[in-house]
Each structure stands twice: as C-alpha cells, then as structure tokens.
Amino acid sequence: MTVRIFRWRAIGPLLLFMLLGGVLWLLFADRIARRSAEKIGTAIVGAKVEIEDLHIDLSNGDVTVRGLTVASPHEALKNLVQADELVADVDILALLEKKVVIDRLAANGLRFGTPRTTDGRVPGNPDASVSGRVMAEAKDWAQRFQVPALQLATGKIDVGTLDPRHLSTIPAAQALSARVDSSRRAWQTGLDSLRLGPALDSATATLARLRAARATDLAALNEARRAIDQLKQARNRVTALERGVTGGMGALRAGVAGLDSVKQRDYAFARSLLKLPSLDAPQIGLALFAPTAVAQFERAVYWTQLARAHMPPGLLPRAGDGPTRARRAGATVRFPREHALPGFLLRTAELSFQLDLTASQPKQYTGRLTGLTSDPALYGRPTLFEASAPAVSAGAMLDHVRATARDTAGATVQGVRLPAFQLPSLPMRLDPGRGTAQLGVALRGDTIRARWGVRSTHVQWARDSSAERSTVGDLLWRTLSGISDLQVEAGVTGTLSQPRLSVRSNLDEAIATRLRATLGEEVAAAERRLRAEVDRQVDPVVAPVRARVTAVQAEVTGRLAEQRAKLDQAQKDLEARIREMTRIRLP
C-alpha cells in the first residue's frame, strides 16, 4: 500500500490561493489601508483626513505615511495639521488579535494652521458621529456665555417714557402692602384672643374684697394668689404675642428696606433702556475680546471632550455600531479585560514640527508623545506630551486611567505672528504682529479652569473706511492708535454646566477713560433724569406702604404695652395688699 505524504489535490489549490492573495496584497493592500485610515481619521477628528501615500511593510513591521493632511473642524479653509512623513514601527503579533500597537512613531515636518482651498469640515447630522455630537455640545457650551455689546452713543442721550408695568418696585410695594394688612388682621385676632378682661375683672374684684378683709381671712388670701397666677398666665400670653409681633414687624421693616434694593434694580433697568455706553473697564474687555477668547476655550473643550469620548476613563463597557445590515444592525458592546492589550496603543512618538510658517526661515521644534491609547485603564498610565525649546513650552496630560478623568494642557509660544482682531462695535482692526500666546486648560471631571492670553509690543491699528464717522469714534481712534502694546488675559472657571468668564486687557481702562471724559457729564445728566422718572412713578406707591408699616407698628405695640401695663398694675396692687395684710404687727 502506497502512503502519500502530500495531498497535491488540496495543496495545489491552497498554494494557488496564497499566491493570488499575495498578488492582491501587493497590488491593493496599501490603497485599502490608506482609504481605511482616511475614513477612520475623519470619523475621529470630525474633519477630512487625506493621505497622499501609505505603504505597509509587514516583513519589517513598518508603516509609512506621506503627505498627511488633517483639516480643521472649526475653520473652513484651514488645516489643523500637515505632516510630510510618518514612520511607525508596528507590533505584528498584536495585529493577529485585531489590535494596533505602535512601538515607535516618527513624525517629520509637522505644520499647523496651513491654508487649504476647499472646506475640510464634514457636514451631516451631529448625532450621526461622536465628533459631531461633541462639536454640538462644545458650541452649546460656548453659547452659555453672555457677551456684552459695547454701545457707542453718537447723539444726544434722552430719557424715554418708562412703562410702570416693567418696574419691579411697584408690584413689590403692593405685595408688601398686602402683607401689612394680613399681619395687622392676624395681630388684631391675637389681641382679641388674649381674653384679658376676665383676668383683670377678677383681679379688681379680689382687690376690693382684700381691702375689706382681715389678715386672718385665709380664703381671701388664697383667692388673691389665684388671681395673681391668672394675671401671670395672661402676661405670658401677651409676651408670646409680643414676640410674634416683634418678628413680624422685623420682616415688614426688612421688606421696606428691600424696596430700596428693588428700586436700585429699577434704576439699572431704566438705564439699560437708554443703551448707554458701558463705562466699566471689565465690561469693555468682555465686549472687545470675549468672542475671541470663547472661541479658543470652545476648541479646547472640544478636543478634551473628544479625547474622553475615544479614550473613555475606567473599565466601563463601550458600545459601538454593529455590522452593517438591512435590518436590526444593532450595536457591538466591547467589555475590556484587565491585563489585555488595548485596541490601539501608541507607546512613543517623536514629533518634529514647525511654527510661524510666514517667517522667512521657520524654526524646527521637537516634541514627544507617549501612551496614546484607546483604553487608558488597560494601559494603566496617562497620555503625556511635551515640547520644550527656547521660544516654545508645551505640555499635556490626559489621565483617563480612573473613573474621574483629569485633563491638563498648556502651551506658551513666543515670537510668532498673532492673528488680527476685529474689535466688535469699534470701526477699527487690531493687528498685534509678533508676540506671545498662551493657553492653558485644566479639566477635572466636570470642573474647568482655563486661561488664554496674548502679549505684543508691535501693535498696528487700521481704521475701517466703510464705517460711519462719529465724534466718539474719532476720539477712540486718536486714543487707541497711539497704543503699541497689547496685553489680553481671559479665564474660565466653574463647571462645564455653569462656567464663568472674565476678560481684561490694557485697552479697557484707556477706552473707559476716554468714554468717561467724553460722555461722563451727559450720562450723569441722563441718569439723574431717569432716576427722577423712576421716583415719580414709584414713590406714590412706596410712601403709603412705609407709612402703613409705621402706623401698624405703633398701633399694635401701643395696644400690647397698654395691656401689659394693666396686668402689671393689677398684679402690683394685689401683691401690695397681700404684703400689707400679712405684715406682723407688734403690740
């Protein structure tokens, strides 16, 4: 019997299939990988990701990407980053587990903020992708800030007619008047319920009997002591009512004092109707630079929240879209296991990048990124980034290992060209030239602390020729055009649901001083007129309420004092007669 070592009928087709697979791999593997990388990158970033060339070398475990372009999800005609070449050392064994582990990545020729000819943003339903949802949440967060508008008055400031229905003092005074009436009725009922008449009548009758009784009349003495006890009980009721009246009168007096605070709010409301220019320096800083600052903070919140979405903290299960099907595609839920490889892990990346591309000789900088992973809890260490040079200091830490995520990032760049500012409500444009830019964000759970600032000593001003000329505008132009320094600082504190914004700059006080000098007297006169108008409508309602509170206080306290005096006098007369009867007389 012949024993066959090889079954050629099976091995032949298998070799043919492997050969065909190898040919297809050589022809289409790079193209398929490039399109998949572009699709995955676009879904993660929320903007177009384009790759000129991608080559996979499995024999050496290398992946080379050339001509990487990542569009900005916030600006239509600008790229987030461009890279000349990326070379990655890939762990081949991890690919067998359908996981991507990059031991080392070298990124050369990184450039940020380069222009592009087409819109790189991805349109569509915000709920259809993670990046779209995060973008919608970041925009909603930015809209929570109330940015004041800088109003520049160009004509005579006039006081219009105030509608009394829009003043808060009048309904507050009417409500207090109703409280006064109800309190007076309640105290009247309390006075009537004291029932002091029987106790006083009994004391009067007992005193008359004592005056005619002898010292040995024990029944009369006992009756007098009972009358005194009744008087004490009646006085206790008076004291209790007196305490209630004192507390109630305190609340009414507080209400009267509160009318002054409400009146101040009516003054402010009437002033807002005049659309007067704000003369407060911090408000001017908010009006001028808050839109730019909020845009910077919005981008920082977007990237940190996007990192949390793709790098979830803790070991919680994560659901993703299921396989594409005609019906009931469902979702795929992945439960991470401890001590297992993450789905994606970049151990170390060495970055070479350029800043200030408009310079004649852009400088080269280097940075280092470690621990970028899709499962931080499995990796067990935070993601770190650092870049340090004489003119650049940047760092970031994404600590998503525990259930509460902690994200910190900050950068200071010196000697770069800063973007120009279009100042709202001012017919001029500010070009800071070269200067220093700073941005720092610390996000612990839902608590945020962020800071943004720019400094420059080469400021240039340009006036908008199409804007309408005005006296105030001319004065501000003469004031600001002579300022060559710029210092702007903005900060956000609080929580993501209730953030607080503050902005200040060296231009605030200069603008405020000029506005005060120009419009101070006219604004003061307008405020006096509007205060008089508010007083004219409010005082006829408030004055009777004040008088009624005073009258009720005098009436109720007077009646209580009168009743207490009667009780005290009756008790005093009884006690004096008892002492007189029980006094020992010696012969």
C-alpha positions in Angstrom: 0.0 0.0 0.0 1.5 3.4 -1.1 1.5 6.1 1.6 1.2 9.7 0.3 2.9 12.4 2.3 1.4 15.3 0.3 -2.2 15.6 -1.0 -1.5 17.6 -4.1 -5.1 18.0 -4.9 -5.5 20.1 -1.7 -2.1 21.7 -1.6 -2.2 22.9 -5.1 -5.3 25.0 -4.8 -4.1 26.2 -1.4 -0.8 27.4 -2.9 -2.6 29.0 -5.8 -4.9 30.8 -3.4 -2.0 32.0 -1.3 -0.2 33.2 -4.4 -3.3 35.1 -5.5 -3.7 36.6 -2.1 -0.1 37.7 -2.1 -0.5 39.4 -5.5 -3.7 41.1 -4.3 -1.9 42.3 -1.2 1.0 43.7 -3.2 -1.5 45.5 -5.6 -4.2 46.7 -3.2 -3.1 46.5 0.4 -1.6 50.0 0.6 -4.6 51.5 -1.2 -7.2 49.8 1.1 -5.2 50.7 4.2 -4.9 54.3 3.0 -8.7 54.6 2.4 -9.5 52.9 5.7 -7.1 55.3 7.6 -8.7 58.3 6.0 -12.2 57.1 6.9 -11.3 56.3 10.5 -9.3 59.5 10.9 -12.2 61.6 9.5 -14.6 60.0 11.9 -12.4 60.6 14.9 -11.3 64.2 14.2 -14.6 65.4 12.7 -12.9 66.8 9.6 -11.4 65.5 6.4 -8.2 63.4 6.7 -6.3 63.0 3.5 -3.2 60.8 2.8 -1.1 61.0 -0.4 0.7 57.7 0.1 0.6 54.8 2.6 2.9 51.8 2.5 2.9 48.7 4.7 6.0 46.6 5.1 5.0 43.6 7.1 8.4 41.9 6.9 9.9 44.8 8.8 6.8 45.8 10.7 6.9 49.3 9.3 4.1 51.6 8.1 5.0 54.8 6.2 2.5 57.6 5.6 3.4 60.5 3.4 1.5 63.7 2.8 -0.9 63.6 5.7 -3.4 66.5 5.9 -5.9 66.9 8.7 -8.5 69.6 8.1 -9.7 71.9 10.9 -13.2 71.1 12.2 -13.6 74.7 13.3 -12.4 76.7 10.3 -13.5 76.1 6.7 -10.3 76.9 4.8 -7.6 75.9 7.2 -5.8 72.7 8.1 -5.3 71.5 11.6 -2.0 69.8 10.9 0.1 68.7 7.9 2.9 66.1 8.0 5.5 65.3 5.4 6.1 61.8 6.7 5.1 59.4 9.5 7.0 56.2 10.0 5.6 53.7 12.5 7.0 50.5 14.0 4.0 48.2 14.4 3.8 45.1 16.6 2.9 42.3 14.1 1.7 39.9 16.8 -0.8 42.4 18.1 -2.3 42.6 14.6 -3.3 38.9 14.9 -5.6 40.0 17.8 -7.1 42.7 15.6 -5.3 45.3 17.6 -2.9 48.1 16.6 0.2 48.6 18.8 2.8 51.1 17.6 6.0 50.8 19.5 7.6 54.0 18.0 6.3 56.7 15.6 8.5 59.3 14.0 6.6 62.3 12.6 8.6 64.7 10.5 7.6 68.1 9.0 4.5 68.8 11.1 2.9 72.2 10.3 -0.1 73.7 12.0 -2.7 76.1 10.7 -1.8 75.9 7.0 -4.4 77.2 4.4 -6.4 75.0 2.1 -8.5 75.6 -1.0 -11.6 73.6 0.0 -13.8 73.3 3.1 -12.5 70.4 5.1 -15.3 70.2 7.6 -17.6 67.2 7.5 -21.3 68.1 7.1 -24.1 66.0 8.4 -26.3 65.1 11.4 -24.4 65.9 14.7 -25.9 62.7 16.3 -24.6 60.5 13.5 -21.0 60.5 14.8 -19.1 61.0 18.0 -17.2 64.1 16.7 -20.5 65.7 15.5 -22.1 65.2 18.9 -19.1 66.6 20.7 -18.9 69.6 18.4 -22.6 70.3 19.0 -22.0 70.1 22.8 -19.0 72.4 22.6 -21.0 75.0 20.6 -23.8 74.8 23.1 -21.3 75.3 25.9 -19.8 78.4 24.2 -23.3 79.9 23.9 -23.7 79.9 27.7 -21.5 83.0 28.0 -23.3 86.3 27.8 -21.0 88.7 26.0 -22.0 92.4 26.4 -22.0 94.7 23.4 -20.0 97.9 23.5 -22.5 100.7 22.7 -21.1 103.9 21.4 -23.6 106.8 21.7 -23.3 109.2 18.8 -26.1 111.6 19.5 -27.9 113.2 22.5 -28.9 110.8 25.2 -32.6 111.2 26.0 -34.8 109.6 28.7 -37.8 107.9 27.2 -41.1 107.1 28.8 -40.9 104.3 31.4 -43.7 101.8 31.4 -44.7 101.3 35.1 -45.6 97.7 34.4 -41.9 97.0 33.8 -40.8 98.4 37.1 -40.3 95.9 39.9 -40.7 98.3 42.9 -44.5 98.8 42.3 -45.6 95.2 42.5 -43.1 94.7 45.4 -44.7 97.6 47.3 -48.2 96.3 46.5 -47.2 92.8 47.8 -45.7 94.3 51.0 -48.9 96.4 51.5 -51.0 93.1 51.3 -48.6 91.6 53.9 -49.1 94.6 56.2 -52.9 94.2 56.0 -52.8 90.4 56.7 -50.3 90.9 59.5 -52.4 93.6 61.1 -55.5 91.4 60.9 -53.6 88.4 62.4 -52.3 90.6 65.3 -55.8 92.0 65.9 -57.1 88.5 66.2 -54.3 87.6 68.6 -55.1 90.6 70.8 -58.7 89.7 70.9 -57.9 86.1 71.8 -55.9 87.1 74.8 -59.1 87.3 76.9 -57.5 89.7 79.4 -60.9 91.1 80.5 -61.9 88.2 82.9 -58.4 88.2 84.5 -58.5 92.0 85.1 -62.1 91.9 86.3 -61.3 89.0 88.7 -58.2 90.9 90.0 -60.2 94.1 90.5 -62.9 92.2 92.5 -60.4 90.3 94.5 -58.6 93.5 95.4 -61.8 95.1 96.6 -62.5 92.0 98.8 -59.0 92.1 100.2 -59.3 95.7 101.2 -62.4 94.8 103.4 -60.9 91.5 104.7 -58.8 90.9 107.8 -55.4 89.4 108.0 -56.9 86.1 109.3 -59.1 85.7 106.2 -57.2 82.8 104.5 -59.9 82.3 101.9 -59.4 85.9 100.6 -55.6 85.5 100.6 -55.8 82.3 98.6 -58.2 83.9 96.2 -55.8 86.8 95.7 -52.9 84.3 95.0 -55.1 82.6 92.4 -55.8 86.0 90.8 -52.1 86.7 90.7 -51.5 83.4 88.9 -54.2 84.2 86.4 -52.5 87.6 85.8 -49.1 85.9 85.2 -50.6 83.5 82.7 -52.3 86.4 80.9 -48.9 88.2 80.8 -47.3 85.1 79.4 -49.8 85.2 76.6 -49.1 88.8 76.0 -45.3 88.1 75.9 -45.8 85.3 73.4 -47.9 87.5 71.1 -45.4 90.3 71.6 -42.5 88.0 70.4 -44.6 87.1 67.3 -45.3 90.8 66.6 -41.6 91.7 67.0 -40.6 89.0 64.5 -43.4 90.1 62.1 -42.5 93.7 62.4 -38.9 92.9 61.7 -39.9 91.1 58.5 -42.0 94.1 57.5 -39.2 96.5 58.1 -36.9 94.3 56.1 -39.5 94.4 53.3 -39.5 98.1 53.5 -35.7 98.2 53.3 -35.8 95.7 50.4 -37.9 98.2 48.4 -34.7 100.3 48.2 -32.8 97.4 46.6 -35.6 96.8 44.2 -35.7 100.4 43.4 -31.9 100.3 42.5 -32.7 97.4 40.1 -35.4 99.6 38.5 -32.7 102.3 38.1 -30.5 99.8 36.3 -33.3 98.6 34.2 -34.2 102.1 33.1 -30.6 102.8 32.4 -30.4 99.7 30.1 -33.2 101.1 28.1 -31.1 104.1 27.2 -28.4 101.9 25.6 -25.7 104.0 27.2 -22.1 103.0 26.6 -20.6 101.0 29.4 -18.0 102.9 31.3 -16.9 99.9 33.3 -13.4 98.7 32.2 -14.0 95.0 32.8 -17.2 95.2 30.7 -15.3 96.8 27.9 -12.8 94.0 28.0 -15.6 91.4 27.7 -17.2 93.3 24.8 -13.9 93.6 22.9 -12.1 90.3 23.4 -14.7 87.8 24.8 -15.7 86.4 21.4 -12.1 85.5 20.5 -11.4 84.1 24.0 -14.6 82.0 24.0 -13.6 80.6 20.5 -10.3 79.5 22.0 -11.9 77.9 25.0 -14.5 76.2 22.8 -11.8 74.5 20.8 -10.0 73.3 24.0 -13.2 71.9 25.4 -13.9 70.2 22.0 -10.6 68.4 21.9 -10.7 67.3 25.6 -14.2 66.0 25.3 -13.4 64.3 22.1 -10.4 62.6 23.8 -12.7 61.5 26.6 -15.1 60.0 24.0 -12.4 58.0 22.2 -10.4 57.3 25.4 -13.1 56.6 28.0 -11.9 56.5 31.6 -12.2 53.4 33.7 -13.0 49.9 32.6 -16.6 50.5 31.6 -18.0 48.6 28.6 -18.2 50.6 25.4 -20.8 50.3 22.7 -20.2 50.8 19.0 -22.1 50.5 15.8 -22.8 46.9 14.8 -22.2 45.3 11.4 -24.0 46.9 8.5 -27.3 45.1 7.9 -30.5 45.9 6.2 -32.5 45.4 9.4 -31.6 45.5 13.1 -27.9 46.3 12.7 -27.7 46.7 16.5 -24.6 47.6 18.4 -21.4 45.8 19.4 -20.5 46.1 23.1 -16.9 45.5 24.0 -16.1 44.6 27.6 -12.4 45.4 28.3 -10.4 42.8 30.2 -7.6 43.6 32.6 -4.0 42.9 31.6 -5.0 42.7 27.9 -3.7 44.8 25.1 -5.7 47.9 24.2 -7.4 48.1 20.9 -5.0 50.9 19.9 -1.7 51.9 21.6 1.0 54.3 20.6 3.8 53.8 23.0 6.2 56.5 21.9 6.1 59.2 19.2 8.8 61.6 18.3 7.5 64.8 16.7 9.3 67.3 14.5 7.2 70.4 13.8 7.4 74.0 12.6 5.7 77.1 13.9 5.2 80.6 12.3 5.3 79.4 8.7 5.1 83.0 7.5 8.6 83.7 8.7 11.5 83.7 6.2 13.2 80.8 8.0 10.7 78.8 10.1 12.3 77.2 13.1 12.2 73.5 13.8 10.9 72.2 17.1 10.7 68.7 18.6 8.2 67.0 20.9 7.5 63.7 22.5 4.1 61.9 22.9 3.8 58.7 25.0 0.9 56.4 26.0 -1.8 57.4 23.5 -4.3 54.6 23.7 -8.0 53.8 23.2 -8.2 52.0 26.6 -6.3 54.1 29.2 -7.4 51.8 32.1 -5.8 48.8 30.4 -2.6 50.6 29.7 -2.5 51.9 33.3 -0.7 55.2 32.6 -1.8 58.6 31.4 -1.1 60.0 28.0 1.8 62.6 28.1 3.0 65.2 25.6 5.9 67.6 26.0 7.7 70.0 23.8 10.4 72.4 25.0 12.5 74.9 23.2 13.8 78.5 23.8 10.6 80.0 22.4 8.1 77.1 23.0 6.9 75.4 26.1 4.0 73.0 25.8 2.8 70.0 27.7 -0.4 67.9 28.2 -1.5 65.1 30.4 -4.7 63.0 29.7 -5.2 60.9 32.8 -8.2 58.6 32.0 -7.0 55.7 34.0 -9.5 56.2 36.8 -13.3 56.8 36.6 -12.8 60.5 37.0 -10.9 61.9 34.1 -8.2 64.6 34.6 -7.1 66.5 31.6 -4.4 69.2 31.7 -2.8 71.0 28.8 -0.8 74.2 28.4 1.3 76.0 25.9 3.3 79.2 25.6 4.7 80.3 22.2 6.9 83.3 21.8 7.9 85.3 18.8 5.1 84.1 16.5 2.8 86.1 14.4 -0.6 86.5 16.2 -3.9 86.6 14.3 -5.6 90.0 13.9 -8.5 91.1 16.0 -11.7 92.6 14.6 -12.9 94.6 17.6 -16.7 94.4 17.9 -18.6 97.8 17.9 -15.4 99.6 17.1 -14.7 100.8 13.5 -11.1 99.6 13.6 -8.9 96.5 13.3 -6.1 95.4 15.6 -3.0 93.6 14.2 -0.8 92.5 17.1 2.1 91.4 14.8 4.6 89.1 16.5 4.1 88.4 20.2 3.5 85.7 22.8 0.4 83.5 23.0 -0.6 81.4 26.0 -3.3 78.8 26.5 -3.9 76.5 29.5 -6.8 74.2 30.3 -7.3 72.0 33.4 -10.4 69.8 33.3 -11.1 67.5 36.3 -14.3 65.7 35.9 -16.8 68.5 35.2 -14.7 71.3 36.8 -12.9 73.6 34.4 -10.1 76.1 34.9 -8.8 77.7 31.6 -6.7 80.7 30.8 -5.8 82.4 27.5 -3.7 85.4 26.9 -1.7 87.3 24.2 1.0 89.9 24.5 2.6 92.0 21.9 4.7 95.2 21.6 4.3 95.8 17.9 0.6 96.5 17.6 -0.7 98.2 14.4 -4.1 99.7 14.0 -6.2 100.0 10.9 -9.4 102.0 10.6 -12.5 100.7 8.8 -13.0 103.2 6.0 -16.6 102.0 5.3 -17.8 102.6 8.9 -19.8 105.8 9.6 -17.7 108.5 11.2 -18.7 109.8 14.7 -17.3 112.1 17.3 -16.8 109.2 19.8 -15.2 107.0 17.1 -12.7 109.7 16.2 -11.8 110.2 19.8 -11.3 106.5 20.4 -9.2 106.2 17.2 -6.9 109.0 18.4 -6.6 107.3 21.8 -6.0 103.7 20.6 -3.9 104.3 17.5 -1.1 105.6 19.8 -1.0 102.4 21.8 1.7 100.0 20.7 1.4 97.4 23.5 -1.3 94.8 23.9 -2.0 92.6 26.9 -5.1 90.4 26.9 -5.9 87.8 29.6 -9.1 85.7 29.7 -10.1 83.0 32.1 -12.9 80.5 32.6 -13.7 78.9 36.0 -16.6 76.9 37.4 -18.2 73.8 35.9 -19.0 72.9 32.3 -22.7 73.4 33.0 -22.1 76.8 34.8 -18.9 78.4 33.5 -17.8 81.9 34.5 -15.8 84.1 32.1 -13.5 87.0 32.9 -11.6 89.1 30.4 -9.3 92.1 30.9 -6.8 94.0 28.8 -4.6 97.1 28.9 -7.1 98.7 26.4 -10.0 98.6 28.8 -9.0 101.5 31.0 -7.9 103.6 28.1 -11.3 103.2 26.4 -13.2 103.7 29.6 -11.3 106.9 30.5 -12.0 108.4 27.1 -15.7 107.5 27.3 -15.9 109.0 30.7 -14.2 112.2 29.6 -16.4 112.5 26.5 -19.8 111.3 27.8 -19.5 111.5 31.5 -21.5 114.7 32.0 -24.2 113.8 29.5 -24.5 110.3 31.0 -24.7 111.7 34.5 -27.5 114.1 33.5 -29.4 111.4 31.8 -29.1 109.2 34.8 -30.4 112.0 37.0 -33.4 112.4 34.7 -34.2 108.7 34.6 -33.9 108.4 38.4 -36.3 111.3 38.8 -38.7 109.5 36.4 -38.5 106.2 38.4 -39.0 108.2 41.6 -42.1 109.9 40.1 -43.7 106.6 39.3 -42.6 104.6 42.3 -42.7 107.0 45.3 -46.5 107.4 45.3 -46.9 103.7 45.8 -44.0 103.2 48.2 -44.6 106.1 50.6 -48.1 104.9 51.7 -46.6 101.4 52.4 -43.9 102.9 54.6 -46.4 105.0 56.5 -48.7 102.0 56.9 -45.9 99.9 58.4 -45.0 102.6 60.8 -48.7 103.1 61.8 -49.3 99.4 62.3 -46.2 99.1 64.4 -47.2 102.0 66.6 -50.8 100.7 66.9 -50.0 97.1 67.8 -47.1 97.8 70.1 -49.1 100.5 71.8 -52.0 98.2 72.5 -49.7 95.5 73.7 -47.9 98.0 76.0 -51.3 99.1 77.3 -52.5 95.6 78.1 -49.2 94.7 79.7 -49.4 97.9 81.9 -52.8 97.0 83.1 -51.8 93.5 84.0 -48.6 94.7 85.8 -50.6 97.3 87.7 -53.3 94.8 88.8 -50.6 92.3 90.0 -48.7 95.1 91.7 -51.9 96.2 93.6 -52.7 92.6 94.7 -49.2 91.9 95.9 -49.0 95.2 97.8 -52.3 94.4 99.6 -51.2 90.8 100.4 -47.9 92.2 101.9 -49.9 94.7 103.9 -52.3 92.1 105.3 -49.6 89.6 106.2 -47.3 92.1 107.9 -46.8 91.2 111.5 -47.8 94.0 113.9 -46.3 94.0 117.4 -48.3 95.5 120.3 
